[in-house]
Amino acid sequence: MPIQRQDVEYITELLNERNYKVLRSVFDDMNSVDLASAIESLPQEQALIAFRTLPKETEAEVFAEFDSDMQQKIVEAITDTELSRIIDDLWVDDAVDMIEEMPAQLVNRVLRNSSPETRSLINQFLNYPENSAGSVMTSEFTKLSKDMTVKEAIEHIRKVGEDRETIYTCYVIDADRHLEGKVTVKELLLANDNELIKNIMETEQPFTVTTDDREDAAKLLAKYDLIALPVVDAQNHLVGIITIDDALDVLREETTEDFHKMAAISPSEKPYLKTSVFRLAANRFVWLLCLMLSGMVTGAILGSYEAVYSSIPVLVSFMPMLTGTGGNAGSQSSTMVIRGMALGEIKVSDIFYVVWKEFRISIIVGIILAAANYIRLLIMYGNLGLIPLVVALAQIGAIIMAKTIGSILPIVAKMLKIDPAIMAAPLITTIVDAVTLVLYYSIAGKLLM
Amino acid sequence: MPIQRQDVEYITELLNERNYKVLRSVFDDMNSVDLASAIESLPQEQALIAFRTLPKETEAEVFAEFDSDMQQKIVEAITDTELSRIIDDLWVDDAVDMIEEMPAQLVNRVLRNSSPETRSLINQFLNYPENSAGSVMTSEFTKLSKDMTVKEAIEHIRKVGEDRETIYTCYVIDADRHLEGKVTVKELLLANDNELIKNIMETEQPFTVTTDDREDAAKLLAKYDLIALPVVDAQNHLVGIITIDDALDVLREETTEDFHKMAAISPSEKPYLKTSVFRLAANRFVWLLCLMLSGMVTGAILGSYEAVYSSIPVLVSFMPMLTGTGGNAGSQSSTMVIRGMALGEIKVSDIFYVVWKEFRISIIVGIILAAANYIRLLIMYGNLGLIPLVVALAQIGAIIMAKTIGSILPIVAKMLKIDPAIMAAPLITTIVDAVTLVLYYSIAGKLLM
């Protein structure tokens, strides 16, 4: 259960009393996620003492749950022997995550203190491209050979299982480490002891390549309801697995990135509360500047209609409503399409179907909204002559164009291998602003001047 | 691997040749996810024949993967005996998902053809509130008692495992079905045969209550890296588990809902391509209407400054840039806060910290953008007198107000138990439009008239 205020207070009290015996038994009852967040919420001095009070077996597990700032502080404070023990106990993917966030001199100290095998694995992982399947996989998995019996396989798992991040899916490989099949522990337990693995293994299975995109790999786990996905290298050797908990983290991070991009924010890795004001300002500034420049272009276009609005100033008061509704209508369409593509529900080949659908939606929505608007204008400003008609026509046109633009741009981006999430509300509303105002004042110029 | 065009063509060919023997062997090599999507892409007649060609054991598994339209068509076409066999083979949560989407007369036929136990389970599930933990749990899980030895436990799993959706986490319950602890199959396999379960079980573990929100339950699985989460009723009886694959689906659905709400679309359950134009139009219309009405209010406020812009019409051409930049700056803040709260990174109690952070960001971003703008205006329109200063001041003010409003409103919504996702771009930009224009024309009125 989530860590409570009183737990932290109790731990602080025990630390002050130097009652390490009771503290150890409190720690024993807590899981590593809660332990890590309790220790993180202590003042630095006490956090270090608390961390050192942990039983050796859980040290690495708790360490893996800390955020990178806390990990750095610990690494700086502990001895080389302690460091070396923790690193060798960490899952390799967690060790790599830690190292990626660290300043260079600490990285060197960490690598110096890992065992040769761990160091070579870490180096191998660090070389996989960012956001690749290789960068999130773990190299600890259970290998079986197809000529084992079920009984031998279970014995093998019982022997080596302690070092493996997940044992529930075992992979069958040949002498050259080529992936031949998989068998789950469930299948092993339900099979006859003397059955051969080759008779019960599944040979057709989803897999990913180290250089594939980590998001695509994570989606495969989600699609096929897997708890682990095998990762092979270019020569089809099995080199690791991606576990469901890491896949879940990947999907959440990628989704957060989409949310941010869709709000014109350059994505950042750190949580909001831990990112500096300058970093946050920088992540937002570039996009705001681009959009401001587009807004200036809209202003320049608008300037060419000065004759219209300076002779009929009341037209100005309908501008926010027209651009606002247009922008919102366009963002609805682009969000639908961007999210649909992210979920794999909409494909590039659906472009005509999607645009035709959005076109029909825009006709329905546009006509009803414009009609409501027209009636309101007739009632409230009966003396405006043709102006209500101008507003209504501009509104229908704006909504149709907005939904068409909003649905086409994300798909076109995908075709051009640009992230569709960029074609979201901010850019769409900026484009729709310009288009709506040109339409509005053109119609006004024709009908009123 | 994803289903290929040629697979479907090959299946069609085999169906046309009535070569059911080869077809069966093709089906044997495919997993249920790919099988379901291959069959769904066939014309209806052929899809039915293909479905009937499936081996009895995989029928239910493939059926569970179909979308609800296809499930209905199958249910309408098969005999009561076939229906009854499929339903009893389905996991109860899949059967419930199917029933929730069906018209009433089909639901009755389905319930009539399930075994009494399945029917009572389905009814029990249907009574859990929508979006509750109870509505996504499965009642098939492995129960152990604490006085079993490891050997007995493994034998028990081997005996009953076939009916259980996940066997990897087993739950220890007392005679009254109260949850006492859990033990994973990994722990069982690594333990000594004669060890008692009570000595190796974990007694402290995250759990959820049937009436809890399903999203909170899914987040617990993600937070603690679980593959199953126990669900208890109000009397603390263990009644089911939520598995990681279902939790992942919940998180994806809830995220999609957030995306849609944040774009002013009422959430819908069905995928975009399967939703009718009228349904989609209706989901978007209400919000557009509300936002249009707010836009009218902005227009009315703007009307009161007619004296200002009718005497200095050039002011109008800077409006889209000012409202656009303000709206985008506000949406950036609200998106950051909404997503941060959804991930649990930002809490209601952080409100002052967040607003202070956004205020400092807005000062930095606002001053730089306004300065850039001011210089541009001086260069391009040197003869505008104080107008560049008015635009720059309005811009700084608009960005500060936008980021403050954008960061406060989602947190206030959360305090009032309203979904923060509603306080996103569409609403924020509408509010910021009004505030920006009032500020702009007030400054213009003071400095220029």
Interface residues (C-beta under 8 A of the other chain):
Chain A: M1 D29 M30 N31 V33 I154 I157 R158 G161 E162 I167 Y168 V185 K186 L189 L190 E204 Q205 P206 A222 K223 Y224 D225 I227 I244 D245 L248 D249 L251 R252 T255 T256 F259 H260 M262 A263 A264 I265 P271 Y272 L273 V277 F278 L280 A281 R284 F285 W287 L288 L289 L291 M292 S294 G295 M296 T298 G299 A300 L302 G303 E306 Y309 S310 P313 V314 V316 S317 F318 M319 P320 M321 L322 T323 G324 T325 G327 N328 A329 S331 Q332 S334 T335 M336 V337 I338 R339 G340 L343 E345 I346 D350 Y353 V354 K357 R360 I361 I364 V365 I368 L369 A372 N373 R376 A425 P426 T429 T430 D433 A434 L437
Chain B: M1 D29 M30 N31 V33 I154 I157 R158 G161 E162 I167 Y168 V185 K186 L189 L190 E204 Q205 P206 A222 K223 Y224 D225 I227 I244 D245 L248 D249 L251 R252 T255 T256 F259 H260 M262 A263 A264 I265 P271 Y272 L273 V277 F278 L280 A281 R284 F285 W287 L288 L289 L291 M292 S294 G295 M296 T298 G299 A300 L302 G303 E306 Y309 S310 P313 V314 V316 S317 F318 M319 P320 M321 L322 T323 G324 T325 G327 N328 A329 S331 Q332 S334 T335 M336 V337 I338 R339 G340 L343 E345 I346 D350 Y353 V354 K357 R360 I361 I364 V365 I368 L369 A372 N373 R376 A425 P426 T429 T430 D433 A434 L437
